């Protein structure tokens, strides 16, 4: 009799143990957000005919843990010449996985857009102007034309680069590369980095 009554208890205990074992396995949460560790700004001088001249100047901002994750961001000083025009080509990289994310930005061009802000571009005395010049014709900002004033009102400024993802590109003002109210167009920022700008 005693054995008869204990058997269900053993079976129940084993069932509960098996159930608890299944419950203790936490689900694996995948993070689909890209990690960006580096952004390179490549400036190549253009002559009056739009031909490239001279050597490409590269300025980098990086964080080994990811620009959006870590707190060790370092950014080069951008040094440009007054009165010059440059082609600006941007590279976005994930050094942790050895990935070039620039191609992904281009492939999803309808979802991505760079904005160029800070005192370098905003305000009546801003020393720089920017025009989108992506090969596809889509307003992305991976490639563009930067013109430096020949007589800027000041020689130091802040060169802010913002990469937005999943924004409404038809929102009024969103086509302006210096759209300071970019958050109104929705989406999220994949990058928001400020470089010191020095004009020589």
PyMOL commands that place a pseudoatom at each C-alpha (Angstrom):
pseudoatom trace, name=CA, resn=UNK, resi=1, chain=A, elem=C, hetatm=0, pos=[0.000, 0.000, 0.000]
pseudoatom trace, name=CA, resn=UNK, resi=2, chain=A, elem=C, hetatm=0, pos=[2.737, 2.409, 0.934]
pseudoatom trace, name=CA, resn=UNK, resi=3, chain=A, elem=C, hetatm=0, pos=[4.556, 1.694, -2.308]
pseudoatom trace, name=CA, resn=UNK, resi=4, chain=A, elem=C, hetatm=0, pos=[1.358, 2.293, -4.278]
pseudoatom trace, name=CA, resn=UNK, resi=5, chain=A, elem=C, hetatm=0, pos=[0.903, 5.741, -2.713]
pseudoatom trace, name=CA, resn=UNK, resi=6, chain=A, elem=C, hetatm=0, pos=[4.549, 6.806, -3.122]
pseudoatom trace, name=CA, resn=UNK, resi=7, chain=A, elem=C, hetatm=0, pos=[4.819, 5.943, -6.810]
pseudoatom trace, name=CA, resn=UNK, resi=8, chain=A, elem=C, hetatm=0, pos=[2.686, 8.859, -8.042]
pseudoatom trace, name=CA, resn=UNK, resi=9, chain=A, elem=C, hetatm=0, pos=[4.707, 11.230, -5.844]
pseudoatom trace, name=CA, resn=UNK, resi=10, chain=A, elem=C, hetatm=0, pos=[7.967, 10.050, -7.451]
pseudoatom trace, name=CA, resn=UNK, resi=11, chain=A, elem=C, hetatm=0, pos=[6.442, 10.369, -10.907]
pseudoatom trace, name=CA, resn=UNK, resi=12, chain=A, elem=C, hetatm=0, pos=[5.102, 13.831, -10.081]
pseudoatom trace, name=CA, resn=UNK, resi=13, chain=A, elem=C, hetatm=0, pos=[8.498, 14.913, -8.712]
pseudoatom trace, name=CA, resn=UNK, resi=14, chain=A, elem=C, hetatm=0, pos=[10.268, 13.689, -11.849]
pseudoatom trace, name=CA, resn=UNK, resi=15, chain=A, elem=C, hetatm=0, pos=[7.742, 15.508, -14.031]
pseudoatom trace, name=CA, resn=UNK, resi=16, chain=A, elem=C, hetatm=0, pos=[8.182, 18.733, -12.089]
pseudoatom trace, name=CA, resn=UNK, resi=17, chain=A, elem=C, hetatm=0, pos=[11.982, 18.409, -12.309]
pseudoatom trace, name=CA, resn=UNK, resi=18, chain=A, elem=C, hetatm=0, pos=[11.796, 17.910, -16.078]
pseudoatom trace, name=CA, resn=UNK, resi=19, chain=A, elem=C, hetatm=0, pos=[9.415, 20.882, -16.418]
pseudoatom trace, name=CA, resn=UNK, resi=20, chain=A, elem=C, hetatm=0, pos=[11.658, 23.078, -14.274]
pseudoatom trace, name=CA, resn=UNK, resi=21, chain=A, elem=C, hetatm=0, pos=[14.673, 22.065, -16.354]
pseudoatom trace, name=CA, resn=UNK, resi=22, chain=A, elem=C, hetatm=0, pos=[12.917, 23.167, -19.535]
pseudoatom trace, name=CA, resn=UNK, resi=23, chain=A, elem=C, hetatm=0, pos=[11.803, 26.415, -17.923]
pseudoatom trace, name=CA, resn=UNK, resi=24, chain=A, elem=C, hetatm=0, pos=[15.332, 27.254, -16.741]
pseudoatom trace, name=CA, resn=UNK, resi=25, chain=A, elem=C, hetatm=0, pos=[16.665, 27.430, -20.293]
pseudoatom trace, name=CA, resn=UNK, resi=26, chain=A, elem=C, hetatm=0, pos=[16.569, 31.165, -21.090]
pseudoatom trace, name=CA, resn=UNK, resi=27, chain=A, elem=C, hetatm=0, pos=[15.716, 32.043, -24.692]
pseudoatom trace, name=CA, resn=UNK, resi=28, chain=A, elem=C, hetatm=0, pos=[18.566, 33.414, -26.779]
pseudoatom trace, name=CA, resn=UNK, resi=29, chain=A, elem=C, hetatm=0, pos=[17.896, 37.059, -27.617]
pseudoatom trace, name=CA, resn=UNK, resi=30, chain=A, elem=C, hetatm=0, pos=[19.438, 38.130, -30.897]
pseudoatom trace, name=CA, resn=UNK, resi=31, chain=A, elem=C, hetatm=0, pos=[20.604, 41.698, -31.304]
pseudoatom trace, name=CA, resn=UNK, resi=32, chain=A, elem=C, hetatm=0, pos=[20.075, 42.688, -34.936]
pseudoatom trace, name=CA, resn=UNK, resi=33, chain=A, elem=C, hetatm=0, pos=[21.458, 46.208, -34.490]
pseudoatom trace, name=CA, resn=UNK, resi=34, chain=A, elem=C, hetatm=0, pos=[24.767, 46.755, -36.268]
pseudoatom trace, name=CA, resn=UNK, resi=35, chain=A, elem=C, hetatm=0, pos=[27.769, 47.673, -34.129]
pseudoatom trace, name=CA, resn=UNK, resi=36, chain=A, elem=C, hetatm=0, pos=[29.722, 50.579, -35.609]
pseudoatom trace, name=CA, resn=UNK, resi=37, chain=A, elem=C, hetatm=0, pos=[33.234, 51.068, -34.275]
pseudoatom trace, name=CA, resn=UNK, resi=38, chain=A, elem=C, hetatm=0, pos=[34.642, 53.460, -36.882]
pseudoatom trace, name=CA, resn=UNK, resi=39, chain=A, elem=C, hetatm=0, pos=[33.596, 56.208, -39.239]
pseudoatom trace, name=CA, resn=UNK, resi=40, chain=A, elem=C, hetatm=0, pos=[36.121, 57.481, -41.774]
pseudoatom trace, name=CA, resn=UNK, resi=41, chain=A, elem=C, hetatm=0, pos=[35.640, 60.821, -43.541]
pseudoatom trace, name=CA, resn=UNK, resi=42, chain=A, elem=C, hetatm=0, pos=[37.695, 60.845, -46.761]
pseudoatom trace, name=CA, resn=UNK, resi=43, chain=A, elem=C, hetatm=0, pos=[38.186, 64.277, -48.326]
pseudoatom trace, name=CA, resn=UNK, resi=44, chain=A, elem=C, hetatm=0, pos=[39.606, 64.568, -51.854]
pseudoatom trace, name=CA, resn=UNK, resi=45, chain=A, elem=C, hetatm=0, pos=[40.187, 68.040, -53.291]
pseudoatom trace, name=CA, resn=UNK, resi=46, chain=A, elem=C, hetatm=0, pos=[38.414, 68.893, -56.549]
pseudoatom trace, name=CA, resn=UNK, resi=47, chain=A, elem=C, hetatm=0, pos=[39.595, 71.427, -59.117]
pseudoatom trace, name=CA, resn=UNK, resi=48, chain=A, elem=C, hetatm=0, pos=[37.303, 73.925, -60.867]
pseudoatom trace, name=CA, resn=UNK, resi=49, chain=A, elem=C, hetatm=0, pos=[36.309, 71.237, -63.395]
pseudoatom trace, name=CA, resn=UNK, resi=50, chain=A, elem=C, hetatm=0, pos=[35.372, 68.765, -60.667]
pseudoatom trace, name=CA, resn=UNK, resi=51, chain=A, elem=C, hetatm=0, pos=[38.438, 66.565, -61.193]
pseudoatom trace, name=CA, resn=UNK, resi=52, chain=A, elem=C, hetatm=0, pos=[40.132, 65.018, -58.172]
pseudoatom trace, name=CA, resn=UNK, resi=53, chain=A, elem=C, hetatm=0, pos=[43.541, 66.479, -57.336]
pseudoatom trace, name=CA, resn=UNK, resi=54, chain=A, elem=C, hetatm=0, pos=[46.049, 65.860, -54.580]
pseudoatom trace, name=CA, resn=UNK, resi=55, chain=A, elem=C, hetatm=0, pos=[45.998, 63.256, -51.852]
pseudoatom trace, name=CA, resn=UNK, resi=56, chain=A, elem=C, hetatm=0, pos=[42.897, 62.051, -50.035]
pseudoatom trace, name=CA, resn=UNK, resi=57, chain=A, elem=C, hetatm=0, pos=[42.730, 63.222, -46.419]
pseudoatom trace, name=CA, resn=UNK, resi=58, chain=A, elem=C, hetatm=0, pos=[41.163, 60.730, -43.990]
pseudoatom trace, name=CA, resn=UNK, resi=59, chain=A, elem=C, hetatm=0, pos=[39.784, 61.671, -40.586]
pseudoatom trace, name=CA, resn=UNK, resi=60, chain=A, elem=C, hetatm=0, pos=[38.516, 58.999, -38.192]
pseudoatom trace, name=CA, resn=UNK, resi=61, chain=A, elem=C, hetatm=0, pos=[36.265, 58.693, -35.164]
pseudoatom trace, name=CA, resn=UNK, resi=62, chain=A, elem=C, hetatm=0, pos=[36.310, 55.373, -33.347]
pseudoatom trace, name=CA, resn=UNK, resi=63, chain=A, elem=C, hetatm=0, pos=[35.383, 53.432, -30.246]
pseudoatom trace, name=CA, resn=UNK, resi=64, chain=A, elem=C, hetatm=0, pos=[36.653, 49.858, -29.855]
pseudoatom trace, name=CA, resn=UNK, resi=65, chain=A, elem=C, hetatm=0, pos=[33.440, 48.815, -28.077]
pseudoatom trace, name=CA, resn=UNK, resi=66, chain=A, elem=C, hetatm=0, pos=[31.144, 50.428, -30.624]
pseudoatom trace, name=CA, resn=UNK, resi=67, chain=A, elem=C, hetatm=0, pos=[30.436, 54.124, -31.001]
pseudoatom trace, name=CA, resn=UNK, resi=68, chain=A, elem=C, hetatm=0, pos=[26.931, 53.741, -29.542]
pseudoatom trace, name=CA, resn=UNK, resi=69, chain=A, elem=C, hetatm=0, pos=[28.072, 51.369, -26.757]
pseudoatom trace, name=CA, resn=UNK, resi=70, chain=A, elem=C, hetatm=0, pos=[31.394, 52.431, -25.337]
pseudoatom trace, name=CA, resn=UNK, resi=71, chain=A, elem=C, hetatm=0, pos=[32.541, 55.670, -23.755]
pseudoatom trace, name=CA, resn=UNK, resi=72, chain=A, elem=C, hetatm=0, pos=[36.032, 55.883, -25.256]
pseudoatom trace, name=CA, resn=UNK, resi=73, chain=A, elem=C, hetatm=0, pos=[35.220, 57.734, -28.478]
pseudoatom trace, name=CA, resn=UNK, resi=74, chain=A, elem=C, hetatm=0, pos=[38.163, 59.475, -30.102]
pseudoatom trace, name=CA, resn=UNK, resi=75, chain=A, elem=C, hetatm=0, pos=[37.754, 61.818, -33.068]
pseudoatom trace, name=CA, resn=UNK, resi=76, chain=A, elem=C, hetatm=0, pos=[40.444, 63.371, -35.255]
pseudoatom trace, name=CA, resn=UNK, resi=77, chain=A, elem=C, hetatm=0, pos=[40.573, 67.089, -35.939]
pseudoatom trace, name=CA, resn=UNK, resi=78, chain=A, elem=C, hetatm=0, pos=[39.359, 67.722, -39.480]
pseudoatom trace, name=CA, resn=UNK, resi=79, chain=A, elem=C, hetatm=0, pos=[41.740, 70.154, -41.207]
pseudoatom trace, name=CA, resn=UNK, resi=80, chain=A, elem=C, hetatm=0, pos=[40.617, 71.705, -44.504]
pseudoatom trace, name=CA, resn=UNK, resi=81, chain=A, elem=C, hetatm=0, pos=[41.798, 74.600, -46.657]
pseudoatom trace, name=CA, resn=UNK, resi=82, chain=A, elem=C, hetatm=0, pos=[39.684, 77.727, -47.088]
pseudoatom trace, name=CA, resn=UNK, resi=83, chain=A, elem=C, hetatm=0, pos=[38.340, 78.332, -50.589]
pseudoatom trace, name=CA, resn=UNK, resi=84, chain=A, elem=C, hetatm=0, pos=[38.668, 74.651, -51.536]
pseudoatom trace, name=CA, resn=UNK, resi=85, chain=A, elem=C, hetatm=0, pos=[36.068, 72.144, -52.712]
pseudoatom trace, name=CA, resn=UNK, resi=86, chain=A, elem=C, hetatm=0, pos=[36.261, 68.496, -51.673]
pseudoatom trace, name=CA, resn=UNK, resi=87, chain=A, elem=C, hetatm=0, pos=[34.556, 65.226, -52.452]
pseudoatom trace, name=CA, resn=UNK, resi=88, chain=A, elem=C, hetatm=0, pos=[33.612, 63.631, -49.144]
pseudoatom trace, name=CA, resn=UNK, resi=89, chain=A, elem=C, hetatm=0, pos=[33.320, 59.830, -49.133]
pseudoatom trace, name=CA, resn=UNK, resi=90, chain=A, elem=C, hetatm=0, pos=[32.233, 58.170, -45.887]
pseudoatom trace, name=CA, resn=UNK, resi=91, chain=A, elem=C, hetatm=0, pos=[33.131, 54.689, -44.662]
pseudoatom trace, name=CA, resn=UNK, resi=92, chain=A, elem=C, hetatm=0, pos=[31.304, 53.024, -41.775]
pseudoatom trace, name=CA, resn=UNK, resi=93, chain=A, elem=C, hetatm=0, pos=[33.052, 50.006, -40.242]
pseudoatom trace, name=CA, resn=UNK, resi=94, chain=A, elem=C, hetatm=0, pos=[32.681, 47.320, -37.586]
pseudoatom trace, name=CA, resn=UNK, resi=95, chain=A, elem=C, hetatm=0, pos=[36.264, 46.466, -36.612]
pseudoatom trace, name=CA, resn=UNK, resi=96, chain=A, elem=C, hetatm=0, pos=[35.067, 43.859, -34.100]
pseudoatom trace, name=CA, resn=UNK, resi=97, chain=A, elem=C, hetatm=0, pos=[33.650, 41.667, -36.880]
pseudoatom trace, name=CA, resn=UNK, resi=98, chain=A, elem=C, hetatm=0, pos=[35.953, 43.087, -39.580]
pseudoatom trace, name=CA, resn=UNK, resi=99, chain=A, elem=C, hetatm=0, pos=[32.911, 44.283, -41.554]
pseudoatom trace, name=CA, resn=UNK, resi=100, chain=A, elem=C, hetatm=0, pos=[32.452, 47.230, -43.896]
pseudoatom trace, name=CA, resn=UNK, resi=101, chain=A, elem=C, hetatm=0, pos=[28.930, 48.440, -43.160]
pseudoatom trace, name=CA, resn=UNK, resi=102, chain=A, elem=C, hetatm=0, pos=[29.061, 51.096, -45.902]
pseudoatom trace, name=CA, resn=UNK, resi=103, chain=A, elem=C, hetatm=0, pos=[27.713, 48.636, -48.481]
pseudoatom trace, name=CA, resn=UNK, resi=104, chain=A, elem=C, hetatm=0, pos=[24.743, 47.846, -46.265]
pseudoatom trace, name=CA, resn=UNK, resi=105, chain=A, elem=C, hetatm=0, pos=[23.993, 51.569, -45.929]
pseudoatom trace, name=CA, resn=UNK, resi=106, chain=A, elem=C, hetatm=0, pos=[24.067, 51.875, -49.729]
pseudoatom trace, name=CA, resn=UNK, resi=107, chain=A, elem=C, hetatm=0, pos=[21.956, 48.755, -50.303]
pseudoatom trace, name=CA, resn=UNK, resi=108, chain=A, elem=C, hetatm=0, pos=[19.365, 50.110, -47.884]
pseudoatom trace, name=CA, resn=UNK, resi=109, chain=A, elem=C, hetatm=0, pos=[19.665, 53.640, -49.244]
pseudoatom trace, name=CA, resn=UNK, resi=110, chain=A, elem=C, hetatm=0, pos=[15.921, 54.223, -49.023]
pseudoatom trace, name=CA, resn=UNK, resi=111, chain=A, elem=C, hetatm=0, pos=[16.206, 53.732, -45.240]
pseudoatom trace, name=CA, resn=UNK, resi=112, chain=A, elem=C, hetatm=0, pos=[19.458, 55.599, -44.474]
pseudoatom trace, name=CA, resn=UNK, resi=113, chain=A, elem=C, hetatm=0, pos=[20.577, 59.205, -44.680]
pseudoatom trace, name=CA, resn=UNK, resi=114, chain=A, elem=C, hetatm=0, pos=[23.511, 61.225, -43.361]
pseudoatom trace, name=CA, resn=UNK, resi=115, chain=A, elem=C, hetatm=0, pos=[23.003, 64.747, -42.017]
pseudoatom trace, name=CA, resn=UNK, resi=116, chain=A, elem=C, hetatm=0, pos=[25.768, 67.330, -41.611]
pseudoatom trace, name=CA, resn=UNK, resi=117, chain=A, elem=C, hetatm=0, pos=[25.272, 69.720, -38.727]
pseudoatom trace, name=CA, resn=UNK, resi=118, chain=A, elem=C, hetatm=0, pos=[27.072, 71.742, -36.086]
pseudoatom trace, name=CA, resn=UNK, resi=119, chain=A, elem=C, hetatm=0, pos=[28.571, 75.205, -36.455]
pseudoatom trace, name=CA, resn=UNK, resi=120, chain=A, elem=C, hetatm=0, pos=[30.476, 74.003, -39.539]
pseudoatom trace, name=CA, resn=UNK, resi=121, chain=A, elem=C, hetatm=0, pos=[27.202, 73.850, -41.512]
pseudoatom trace, name=CA, resn=UNK, resi=122, chain=A, elem=C, hetatm=0, pos=[24.488, 75.656, -39.555]
pseudoatom trace, name=CA, resn=UNK, resi=123, chain=A, elem=C, hetatm=0, pos=[23.917, 79.400, -39.337]
pseudoatom trace, name=CA, resn=UNK, resi=124, chain=A, elem=C, hetatm=0, pos=[24.495, 82.315, -41.679]
pseudoatom trace, name=CA, resn=UNK, resi=125, chain=A, elem=C, hetatm=0, pos=[28.238, 82.373, -40.947]
pseudoatom trace, name=CA, resn=UNK, resi=126, chain=A, elem=C, hetatm=0, pos=[28.785, 78.597, -41.335]
pseudoatom trace, name=CA, resn=UNK, resi=127, chain=A, elem=C, hetatm=0, pos=[32.060, 78.045, -43.240]
pseudoatom trace, name=CA, resn=UNK, resi=128, chain=A, elem=C, hetatm=0, pos=[31.001, 74.833, -45.049]
pseudoatom trace, name=CA, resn=UNK, resi=129, chain=A, elem=C, hetatm=0, pos=[28.260, 73.829, -47.472]
pseudoatom trace, name=CA, resn=UNK, resi=130, chain=A, elem=C, hetatm=0, pos=[27.331, 70.254, -48.372]
pseudoatom trace, name=CA, resn=UNK, resi=131, chain=A, elem=C, hetatm=0, pos=[25.537, 68.769, -51.405]
pseudoatom trace, name=CA, resn=UNK, resi=132, chain=A, elem=C, hetatm=0, pos=[24.556, 65.090, -51.710]
pseudoatom trace, name=CA, resn=UNK, resi=133, chain=A, elem=C, hetatm=0, pos=[26.329, 63.392, -54.639]
pseudoatom trace, name=CA, resn=UNK, resi=134, chain=A, elem=C, hetatm=0, pos=[25.682, 59.658, -54.242]
pseudoatom trace, name=CA, resn=UNK, resi=135, chain=A, elem=C, hetatm=0, pos=[26.265, 57.588, -57.360]
pseudoatom trace, name=CA, resn=UNK, resi=136, chain=A, elem=C, hetatm=0, pos=[22.764, 56.069, -57.213]
pseudoatom trace, name=CA, resn=UNK, resi=137, chain=A, elem=C, hetatm=0, pos=[21.103, 59.483, -57.112]
pseudoatom trace, name=CA, resn=UNK, resi=138, chain=A, elem=C, hetatm=0, pos=[19.494, 58.553, -53.773]
pseudoatom trace, name=CA, resn=UNK, resi=139, chain=A, elem=C, hetatm=0, pos=[19.982, 61.111, -51.001]
pseudoatom trace, name=CA, resn=UNK, resi=140, chain=A, elem=C, hetatm=0, pos=[22.193, 59.082, -48.661]
pseudoatom trace, name=CA, resn=UNK, resi=141, chain=A, elem=C, hetatm=0, pos=[25.385, 61.050, -48.009]
pseudoatom trace, name=CA, resn=UNK, resi=142, chain=A, elem=C, hetatm=0, pos=[27.936, 58.284, -48.464]
pseudoatom trace, name=CA, resn=UNK, resi=143, chain=A, elem=C, hetatm=0, pos=[29.309, 60.626, -51.146]
pseudoatom trace, name=CA, resn=UNK, resi=144, chain=A, elem=C, hetatm=0, pos=[28.905, 64.373, -51.355]
pseudoatom trace, name=CA, resn=UNK, resi=145, chain=A, elem=C, hetatm=0, pos=[30.545, 67.701, -52.163]
pseudoatom trace, name=CA, resn=UNK, resi=146, chain=A, elem=C, hetatm=0, pos=[31.859, 69.974, -49.404]
pseudoatom trace, name=CA, resn=UNK, resi=147, chain=A, elem=C, hetatm=0, pos=[32.763, 73.579, -50.232]
pseudoatom trace, name=CA, resn=UNK, resi=148, chain=A, elem=C, hetatm=0, pos=[34.809, 75.679, -47.812]
pseudoatom trace, name=CA, resn=UNK, resi=149, chain=A, elem=C, hetatm=0, pos=[34.213, 79.431, -47.706]
pseudoatom trace, name=CA, resn=UNK, resi=150, chain=A, elem=C, hetatm=0, pos=[37.123, 81.481, -48.995]
pseudoatom trace, name=CA, resn=UNK, resi=151, chain=A, elem=C, hetatm=0, pos=[36.661, 83.976, -46.143]
pseudoatom trace, name=CA, resn=UNK, resi=152, chain=A, elem=C, hetatm=0, pos=[35.064, 82.202, -43.188]
pseudoatom trace, name=CA, resn=UNK, resi=153, chain=A, elem=C, hetatm=0, pos=[34.115, 84.258, -40.178]
pseudoatom trace, name=CA, resn=UNK, resi=154, chain=A, elem=C, hetatm=0, pos=[35.983, 81.848, -37.907]
pseudoatom trace, name=CA, resn=UNK, resi=155, chain=A, elem=C, hetatm=0, pos=[38.618, 79.105, -38.267]
pseudoatom trace, name=CA, resn=UNK, resi=156, chain=A, elem=C, hetatm=0, pos=[37.310, 76.578, -35.724]
pseudoatom trace, name=CA, resn=UNK, resi=157, chain=A, elem=C, hetatm=0, pos=[33.939, 74.856, -35.759]
pseudoatom trace, name=CA, resn=UNK, resi=158, chain=A, elem=C, hetatm=0, pos=[32.094, 71.654, -34.904]
pseudoatom trace, name=CA, resn=UNK, resi=159, chain=A, elem=C, hetatm=0, pos=[31.568, 69.167, -37.757]
pseudoatom trace, name=CA, resn=UNK, resi=160, chain=A, elem=C, hetatm=0, pos=[28.676, 66.923, -36.660]
pseudoatom trace, name=CA, resn=UNK, resi=161, chain=A, elem=C, hetatm=0, pos=[27.740, 63.809, -38.664]
pseudoatom trace, name=CA, resn=UNK, resi=162, chain=A, elem=C, hetatm=0, pos=[24.456, 61.991, -38.011]
pseudoatom trace, name=CA, resn=UNK, resi=163, chain=A, elem=C, hetatm=0, pos=[23.390, 58.765, -39.715]
pseudoatom trace, name=CA, resn=UNK, resi=164, chain=A, elem=C, hetatm=0, pos=[19.640, 58.158, -39.519]
pseudoatom trace, name=CA, resn=UNK, resi=165, chain=A, elem=C, hetatm=0, pos=[17.953, 54.825, -40.157]
pseudoatom trace, name=CA, resn=UNK, resi=166, chain=A, elem=C, hetatm=0, pos=[14.328, 54.111, -41.095]
pseudoatom trace, name=CA, resn=UNK, resi=167, chain=A, elem=C, hetatm=0, pos=[13.359, 57.765, -41.460]
pseudoatom trace, name=CA, resn=UNK, resi=168, chain=A, elem=C, hetatm=0, pos=[10.603, 59.214, -43.667]
pseudoatom trace, name=CA, resn=UNK, resi=169, chain=A, elem=C, hetatm=0, pos=[12.567, 60.727, -46.528]
pseudoatom trace, name=CA, resn=UNK, resi=170, chain=A, elem=C, hetatm=0, pos=[9.425, 62.457, -47.799]
pseudoatom trace, name=CA, resn=UNK, resi=171, chain=A, elem=C, hetatm=0, pos=[9.074, 64.469, -44.602]
pseudoatom trace, name=CA, resn=UNK, resi=172, chain=A, elem=C, hetatm=0, pos=[9.292, 68.244, -45.309]
pseudoatom trace, name=CA, resn=UNK, resi=173, chain=A, elem=C, hetatm=0, pos=[12.914, 69.335, -44.888]
pseudoatom trace, name=CA, resn=UNK, resi=174, chain=A, elem=C, hetatm=0, pos=[14.358, 65.805, -44.845]
pseudoatom trace, name=CA, resn=UNK, resi=175, chain=A, elem=C, hetatm=0, pos=[16.113, 66.364, -48.190]
pseudoatom trace, name=CA, resn=UNK, resi=176, chain=A, elem=C, hetatm=0, pos=[18.195, 69.169, -46.656]
pseudoatom trace, name=CA, resn=UNK, resi=177, chain=A, elem=C, hetatm=0, pos=[21.610, 67.768, -45.601]
pseudoatom trace, name=CA, resn=UNK, resi=178, chain=A, elem=C, hetatm=0, pos=[21.689, 70.360, -42.792]
pseudoatom trace, name=CA, resn=UNK, resi=179, chain=A, elem=C, hetatm=0, pos=[18.199, 69.498, -41.462]
pseudoatom trace, name=CA, resn=UNK, resi=180, chain=A, elem=C, hetatm=0, pos=[18.656, 70.220, -37.752]
pseudoatom trace, name=CA, resn=UNK, resi=181, chain=A, elem=C, hetatm=0, pos=[15.166, 68.893, -36.918]
pseudoatom trace, name=CA, resn=UNK, resi=182, chain=A, elem=C, hetatm=0, pos=[15.955, 65.469, -38.418]
pseudoatom trace, name=CA, resn=UNK, resi=183, chain=A, elem=C, hetatm=0, pos=[14.251, 63.662, -35.512]
pseudoatom trace, name=CA, resn=UNK, resi=184, chain=A, elem=C, hetatm=0, pos=[10.900, 64.963, -36.778]
pseudoatom trace, name=CA, resn=UNK, resi=185, chain=A, elem=C, hetatm=0, pos=[11.298, 62.706, -39.834]
pseudoatom trace, name=CA, resn=UNK, resi=186, chain=A, elem=C, hetatm=0, pos=[11.269, 59.664, -37.533]
pseudoatom trace, name=CA, resn=UNK, resi=187, chain=A, elem=C, hetatm=0, pos=[13.704, 56.780, -37.461]
pseudoatom trace, name=CA, resn=UNK, resi=188, chain=A, elem=C, hetatm=0, pos=[16.708, 56.269, -35.218]
pseudoatom trace, name=CA, resn=UNK, resi=189, chain=A, elem=C, hetatm=0, pos=[20.310, 57.450, -35.173]
pseudoatom trace, name=CA, resn=UNK, resi=190, chain=A, elem=C, hetatm=0, pos=[22.902, 54.814, -36.050]
pseudoatom trace, name=CA, resn=UNK, resi=191, chain=A, elem=C, hetatm=0, pos=[25.665, 57.416, -35.577]
pseudoatom trace, name=CA, resn=UNK, resi=192, chain=A, elem=C, hetatm=0, pos=[25.964, 60.876, -34.074]
pseudoatom trace, name=CA, resn=UNK, resi=193, chain=A, elem=C, hetatm=0, pos=[29.592, 62.017, -33.989]
pseudoatom trace, name=CA, resn=UNK, resi=194, chain=A, elem=C, hetatm=0, pos=[31.134, 65.481, -33.728]
pseudoatom trace, name=CA, resn=UNK, resi=195, chain=A, elem=C, hetatm=0, pos=[34.602, 66.240, -35.105]
pseudoatom trace, name=CA, resn=UNK, resi=196, chain=A, elem=C, hetatm=0, pos=[36.548, 69.435, -34.349]
pseudoatom trace, name=CA, resn=UNK, resi=197, chain=A, elem=C, hetatm=0, pos=[37.035, 71.402, -37.604]
pseudoatom trace, name=CA, resn=UNK, resi=198, chain=A, elem=C, hetatm=0, pos=[40.115, 73.533, -38.237]
pseudoatom trace, name=CA, resn=UNK, resi=199, chain=A, elem=C, hetatm=0, pos=[40.352, 75.740, -41.330]
pseudoatom trace, name=CA, resn=UNK, resi=200, chain=A, elem=C, hetatm=0, pos=[43.751, 76.759, -42.665]
for i in range(1, 200): cmd.bond("trace and resi %d" % i, "trace and resi %d" % (i + 1))
show_as sticks, trace
zoom trace
